[in-house]
């Protein structure tokens, strides 16, 4: 595709128009009325903004001069304007509606004015802002002025997307690519879903709930599991696309995803959803019930929700129905472990069993197609409860509590367990005197698929609880909050129909070892398919069980307000402290012995640590209404690796009324996780490529000759490292927000970013394997036998190198409103990656991976498209709403080894899909919506190096065309 989108895609995107469509609804206030305390007008506006979830902009000099009595403001049907008018009655102030969530209070004429986004608002720039805080700052800036590169998805947009999970919602956003979202289990996942920004790994993106840090996943310990956040209770999602360690601490290298939950609902509402594909799979349904009540000083809310999503089998989609994709230009990734056996006898003979005692020569086409058995997408279910309560204490303080519990589960199937006697753990040699061995010699290399055991079944269960409580309030022009939180996650993974290596080892020996006195049953690996009878199966059948418990507790205090008024405006500041404790305990029934064959051996992880942090932030106006200097710093002390401080400096410049230019420099860090530092060795059969299996192997320094080229999996042991250093980063950003005064309703934004990371933590067995083959390095980590075949790879985590990613985002929004009952919104959102430089080890050169794909399951980075875009149109007329959205992912390149053992490069095609939705609001209480995702049933593009299902499951969705409908009702 080169460096630009083709004409047909520009036309497609332009016609399709917008992805992210701003909500057209105004602030929603408590229908029972708004309680206003006695005191200054500033205090009253703060209370009004908090209860109606709206930002209020007001000159400090105005608000300080007026006093108000304690009162209850009326808000019929939750409307904000009647309440504000009542509050300002008798006060010579009016207001301007600047956006659906922002209002400026001004000195004024006697009537209020409703204005569009292009109205001159320079007279409200020197302000104290009350209400919401924007993600990326603890200061209460006016959020519509482009202060930070933040994308905000409103509740209306969440519903328009048709998504049922947070992961589904985020997957196709342009800034999210590479290591993206997935709940796939067949690709050796544990049923979790994560999110990544700027093409960096998920552990470089910080996920917050209501602006507060949440626990990381208990199995991988890398990042927050999005499946523990029910979409039913999400009010909006704010995505900060800039480094934010100076504000939030560890992990915010690429940016922040802040998930804001509902808090102020009143009444009773229900919603039901159902959908499925034309093939009849991926059957999905969800139900939710929300109740809220507000008293004079109290508000409580309860939400109950359930989501069920059905599975998609690999065999039911054309791209994934076979592991052999040669006919489509791909490669053959079928397994040499077949039900009839791959049996190496004599010096160079390989045979397979066709009947009892009868064998024929093995052929390279004698392979097993595991796609017939595997789940491409697992079936899942989650049940959640969410409760929130607020209690006003006096006139200027509020006590609050939140409780969220979610029980999630997933189930998938994989092909029957394979055995590689030469390469799996343990002594799996078939003794010459084994009762089924008719060859009269010890047999070392047998590859057998245990179809008699049946498919492996993986079940994942997780229970997550989050409780937060505290006090918040205001005094004069300062606000403060004291919060205590605790999070707990308990996970259990069960993988059945795997093989006990100790029992198998005994069963492959002769009568002197395997006999009835030790209750040993001889195992027949040399017979045809079906020759392993139930007694043998019962003897070797195993179940792998892994359990983890993670916990995080924290105590945070923060305050913000106006420090001083100078000629150029108000100096705003925020400061706070945080104490946090993290712990993890992971163990499995294979932790102390050999791993089960056909399953993972996750080892064990046990660790804890204490963290102390202090942070501050300031915004200083330099030139009135023209130039601001912003700064932040956060100091963190971890008792397991030490301390770090990370600053951020930013400038905001408004050269003309219609434009804001911003630039920033910041440093960041990612602390090694408890899993990174404390995990004991765990084993898996990793999908890798050994260069010694190529036809030119004899010319490579580390190869003894051509190794077995039928293998695609290698026994690999991963482990943690207590001596790890934190990852560090430097980020530069430059952005422009533009709303031309002569084009009503148009807003444009451009953001350029550059992120450099050092001391990147990782374990890359593919790199070790290549360095061993090409340069005869790491012989202590890559173990080969006398034939040159790999028997085991040891890959512990290290600070392995650095990386740099540079690119830009651009977005346009155009709003047309011919009259009060009709509205059209058009938008385009594009992300362009300019380069992705990756260093695999401290001594290696950086390699530009821009526009390439290397599967993460084989140690790669994933998909790094140069282009990713969304576009669409949103239309509203009376009770009708309609939306049309296009998702686009640019083309990629992948390097693979062809059938002749020669390295080749092929193109992965660009891809797009379209979604539509139509909804009708019959009354204020009843709403019906129908939609189709992936309208034209576009299949993901073929990736021949993808480990499973022939496509990158982290970037694309295999589901295909999906129909859904929903019905919501409010009392």
Steps between C-alpha positions, in 0.01 A plus 500: 500500500800728538482823692145604422148368485384399154236714329230239541552496877495878526171492310365220719596680820379838382163363395468300820594802712515472882602250768487684825184702510470744789193473710230753425339467838542765767591450865264286703413617851317321783129518420421534871687831511850631566606570857700825528687587823505844657812696416676662208377475143825316424407227746150482356629462144739226608212309656282556193774379265566188702134398526429563130834360378586816308796740478421859605731783395481823702730790577611477860425867555136443405444200722671646805276806517168327553346288778214254470271336754454126546239391249371227270512583132231349278615295200192370314583183303861542610546823304794718595397843372198556728719428803774739390248772421348461846844518666594819313163666561561845646874485419622710201658199330392287206648203318618363166452134405836411349449126449267224620715468812641852550341832599661840557353740758553858384409856589222579291197608342179393662445206269699184453652414164544158342808505277686260277862389541625778273377782723766733635567372851817691568334694778463177695861382465617642833290277716457266788346179368268291711358154439686224318876446480633399160706182471869592500484773762393546861420863421147604410559637155225584256488173308386633161807716437727223370717511813611137447474243217200321645235302312173471689236238426163596645221267612315566174808393305534183706145404414543593133804268472294191584789375715426276797842516667758772557748302289257487205447875530869589488639250250460703181590847628786636284740568790460139612688248289777244516457334840129557521201332655409133505321244708623215286584185688599273212811711451620408851327796660358489850170661402599856582485812283741794505539827312807662344570851374759621252587145387679438830427193718198499729721548806591847368138621514352589837134416559307700761149472638359840599854638487638239739751221436364145491652159548695319228407156372590221742636247248723707278533790742559726202196726463141558608247244381222690325266205550479597867328831406138451387408734216145528636613741774738711290396864462782598266857411405780756479818406313809712564749452217804642676748390765366558851740349755547850644130497589414134564829314548599162357370355171374824343775502235276488194196657662200441722156345454270642768168320535241719671214312664142615548433672832194726482218291357151537648198281434482146364616381158548168323676404178521172311715415202523200266704420191665230291666433166331358188686174574308477827807533724634774726153512656506794736259639751514744786262633761538784746294665770586841643334670798580834659350713776582844635398647831573837657861410576532149363529331164528125438519302178499127420573325172472128425618367166569176317668440164523170313696459177519178300804340340628498143679183389801527271350249258195723445685786330667467161825667601550286810341168401839342434851549635619433144456825308731421207212514254442864601867591479579416860694224670432157646491518881338164559665287767725199443341342811226290337255240636676222305839608637823637359740217597874534439667157490836374387737768378290706262163331469174666601181297487137537598256234618206418274380195696616280787853386411489657153701809410572712196752771427414839644442780247540878557129520421421274796416782738223582744265795440430631849261769369225236487486506880597849617292794619604814315290710740393351835157509657490740794268621771523776758269593786553833672369711784582866547390720789582863569387734775556862603414677825530876541669596826436860591513761227836425342586129532368173360567141600501248216534126449519271198478122486544299183504123475525295184508126440626410155550166331615367168521160336680386187623187335832411340617201300578177688834508679812418294800308630854552371697231685836641394429858599245498783604499862593174669639167383253407229713241322297192398697207634583216270317265738182708515225248431377699196847553348544257210812668362738346755681825576463805722301764318577859584295708257128439478251779432149395579169689520286360783162526325378227737517754787271736315548878460669694774250720682615822665280669759582837649327646804566838662344683794593865535397737776574870518403722794573869529390746767595845615417864553507793260418865540595858438609803696489835328661437160674171590366150465636192672448124510612221733451153357570146621468208258549127498492263202509122501500251214483123530557299183488132423587332174426134437632314196372145470599205281871568528762232564688418820865470388600285799224247432579498127869444570418195710253366245758508222742272684523124514345259754791539740393858561136515392310221669188448713694521829529877451158527330667584168319458170717453186436766234478423129647794306583282200152393396251658262246764594270362771752251634526673838219345700305653793719329762813655350327838475396494866859431599653797318215752497573819694342835582709814530372747760644847547380742767597858571411762756584866445436789734559874502416748775558874483449822691502828304458865592483774238407866498478760223404862460616855432834599654517862392350748259742691283446742215500220241247286689476243778785270601348156551666224702441146620693276738457164663649188653427132451589183690447169327566132570496232230520122537463194281500128569479262204541125519406190305483127560802466269713766668720257690538232233494436127247692298201318359545408137261701287469781753690790647713480809463853637738435785431710805513865596490642847590856587389826653623856523422841646491821296510859621436789261470877512390718211436864409371692202479868405363715218634855464352756257783692331307721262134566569279282284802410281770293668518254792782297654401169660716272712468176697725267693451169680752328727459128563676267742467122454648289776612231255700705245536856629384851413430703189375852424330598177422857389288647224513849347245633252416823321162607366485788254194661345630707204147576378155452645433189293822308567684346794854365463642275770833327554642288780804306618480233767683203640335178609562157640353154531581315819578130457188312600501256788478226237798644312712482812372196687372241256658159529568315175198398294500290187308492176534364149562837334438556130841601363715474190845340523729622218684169531201331336564693175663343196807723547551394864845354435626853422384642835752520784276354769351209303636146485312443176136521403283439805155343493296731278163347592496674837329831576490475883789495743510439874567842653540596865431860604586652839512827689804699606528679837779725367289669236513877463192707415434595140555872440362727231515846349201642315460805278163616369378790288136565427263750341126541556322718243139614469476755217264783583376525143402131476235439759516157667845391373773388739839358396782352705854390423734327750861399437669266746843347558564248779838345583531210743812356660560193717204325337408188696440182307588141430539418133566132428481562125789746529703249703431228244608719208814625673592143588453379143661790316785588737540199733402713801297415815596132499417491871145617428424313177563129556547277198553124480765318298290535184473877539132492601387736776401318817434804721527879508545702820364855470501706818391863503772756445533870425556411140517821299319812390234616255371822348161565345404814312181597324207734485122507543259724318128539552219711356149551628233689309159561657199612300174597666252636241231531768427395856369155403772401253869451556779344293852439630789396277848401620826349389764360737836383360817369662827481305811326632819649354747255651530229762864435586553189710818367660490132593805508728740760643764407241281479191412775253155656491268364234213697348190280526254758364233335291595143597343205680678254729276288719523570872458129568837438333675788676407777256347845539169432322344714227650845452295656217611833363140609465196445714180702467134523591234705329124529505185705510245557775153626420217600731150612409226507759482159670722331236876452528727331249873437476739361240863425588801379303808338659821488299836326560783552250700230328793323664801291405610172653812290455461124478695194390362340188489128418855514366634639825556846351401815688235695311285811556131521425234769531213476748213681333342812643160446656182692571159428646180699541244516782150646492239567766147641504311589818157639581398665824128433524452706814727652761504156656526245217782458246552231234826453306603266216846468352740302284873483566729415207219564254675343200639202694867585444735225613835593658795499257718190482819506708705193416723536808208528743531219753128426511209544260709668225430858612606745769234456765618808689426740214202352315171334591422156359128517584385635164156650439312534829135600552376643829210679660434665834202623699529745789232634730509759777244559772 
